């Protein structure tokens, strides 16, 4: 088996298509009063245009080999941080800069193999953020914007859509990157909601665990999945009836509002405990 290159290990596919870069900048709607967090600046193709439009750019780069050439070329309003975004505590870094800017935005061409994990960074930072514009593998992007019905609908899509309006802006062919990935990509925009859409933030941890159990086996009914997670069958039957759900209902068929209603039925009624 051939040894993987550094780029393959880090999931690097550098964006070089100027038209796509321009579209990302336009989608970001940047102002000089914005603080921008860029994940994975790579060779700086996006970074320099971000710096022209925004007040300040903090670029987080894991690959140490890319940092020296970046630092020699970036303008004064760009700070390069050598770190793994999944291990970096960004909240205090943003807090130190926050008072100088009216909005905090994120962007980046995310490494495909860690893109889902990075979305939990987005969720952690949601109190500070106004919006984010990220590139994903097309299939991942479709899962993020999915509504009830399609197989791509998932607990993560519900969690993200509770806090962000999610929009798939445009698709990107492999040739826009170097080296080209084996799949198409997509640009997704996340706009922070003023209020959660489906459930209150204080219920997030428990409800997300409920969702993970509900979606755990796609071919099984919601009732069977929740029984497998430890909910007694008789209690589930009563809760499903109160929520006006059929015993054969599957989680992927149900809206976030209905799933949350069932969660509350199971949580709040003593006889269901």
Secondary structure in CASP SS format (residue, H / E / C, confidence):
PFRMAT SS
TARGET T0000
AUTHOR 0000-0000-0000
METHOD secondary structure of the structure
MODEL  1
X C 1.00
X C 1.00
X C 1.00
X C 1.00
X C 1.00
X H 1.00
X H 1.00
X H 1.00
X H 1.00
X H 1.00
X C 1.00
X C 1.00
X C 1.00
X E 1.00
X E 1.00
X C 1.00
X C 1.00
X H 1.00
X H 1.00
X H 1.00
X H 1.00
X H 1.00
X H 1.00
X H 1.00
X H 1.00
X H 1.00
X H 1.00
X H 1.00
X C 1.00
X C 1.00
X C 1.00
X C 1.00
X C 1.00
X E 1.00
X E 1.00
X E 1.00
X E 1.00
X E 1.00
X E 1.00
X C 1.00
X C 1.00
X C 1.00
X C 1.00
X C 1.00
X C 1.00
X C 1.00
X H 1.00
X H 1.00
X H 1.00
X H 1.00
X H 1.00
X H 1.00
X H 1.00
X C 1.00
X C 1.00
X E 1.00
X E 1.00
X E 1.00
X E 1.00
X E 1.00
X E 1.00
X C 1.00
X C 1.00
X H 1.00
X H 1.00
X H 1.00
X H 1.00
X H 1.00
X H 1.00
X H 1.00
X H 1.00
X H 1.00
X H 1.00
X C 1.00
X C 1.00
X C 1.00
X C 1.00
X E 1.00
X E 1.00
X E 1.00
X E 1.00
X E 1.00
X C 1.00
X C 1.00
X C 1.00
X C 1.00
X C 1.00
X C 1.00
X C 1.00
X H 1.00
X H 1.00
X H 1.00
X H 1.00
X H 1.00
X H 1.00
X H 1.00
X H 1.00
X H 1.00
X C 1.00
X C 1.00
X C 1.00
X C 1.00
X E 1.00
X E 1.00
X E 1.00
X E 1.00
X E 1.00
X E 1.00
X E 1.00
X C 1.00
X C 1.00
X H 1.00
X H 1.00
X H 1.00
X H 1.00
X H 1.00
X H 1.00
X H 1.00
X H 1.00
X H 1.00
X H 1.00
X H 1.00
X H 1.00
X H 1.00
X C 1.00
X C 1.00
X C 1.00
X C 1.00
X C 1.00
X C 1.00
X E 1.00
X E 1.00
X E 1.00
X E 1.00
X E 1.00
X E 1.00
X E 1.00
X H 1.00
X H 1.00
X H 1.00
X H 1.00
X H 1.00
X H 1.00
X H 1.00
X H 1.00
X C 1.00
X C 1.00
X C 1.00
X C 1.00
X C 1.00
X C 1.00
X C 1.00
X C 1.00
X C 1.00
X H 1.00
X H 1.00
X H 1.00
X H 1.00
X H 1.00
X H 1.00
X H 1.00
X H 1.00
X H 1.00
X E 1.00
X E 1.00
X E 1.00
X E 1.00
X E 1.00
X E 1.00
X E 1.00
X E 1.00
X E 1.00
X C 1.00
X H 1.00
X H 1.00
X H 1.00
X E 1.00
X E 1.00
X C 1.00
X C 1.00
X C 1.00
X C 1.00
X C 1.00
X C 1.00
X E 1.00
X E 1.00
X E 1.00
X E 1.00
X E 1.00
X E 1.00
X E 1.00
X E 1.00
X C 1.00
X C 1.00
X C 1.00
X C 1.00
X C 1.00
X C 1.00
X C 1.00
X C 1.00
X H 1.00
X H 1.00
X H 1.00
X H 1.00
X H 1.00
X H 1.00
X H 1.00
X H 1.00
X H 1.00
X H 1.00
X H 1.00
X H 1.00
X H 1.00
X H 1.00
X C 1.00
X C 1.00
X C 1.00
X C 1.00
X C 1.00
X C 1.00
X C 1.00
X H 1.00
X H 1.00
X H 1.00
X H 1.00
X H 1.00
X H 1.00
X H 1.00
X C 1.00
X C 1.00
X C 1.00
X C 1.00
X H 1.00
X H 1.00
X H 1.00
X H 1.00
X H 1.00
X H 1.00
X H 1.00
X H 1.00
X H 1.00
X H 1.00
X C 1.00
X C 1.00
X C 1.00
X C 1.00
X C 1.00
X C 1.00
X C 1.00
X C 1.00
X H 1.00
X H 1.00
X H 1.00
X C 1.00
X C 1.00
X H 1.00
X H 1.00
X H 1.00
X H 1.00
X H 1.00
X H 1.00
X H 1.00
X H 1.00
X H 1.00
X H 1.00
X H 1.00
X H 1.00
X H 1.00
X C 1.00
X H 1.00
X H 1.00
X H 1.00
X C 1.00
END
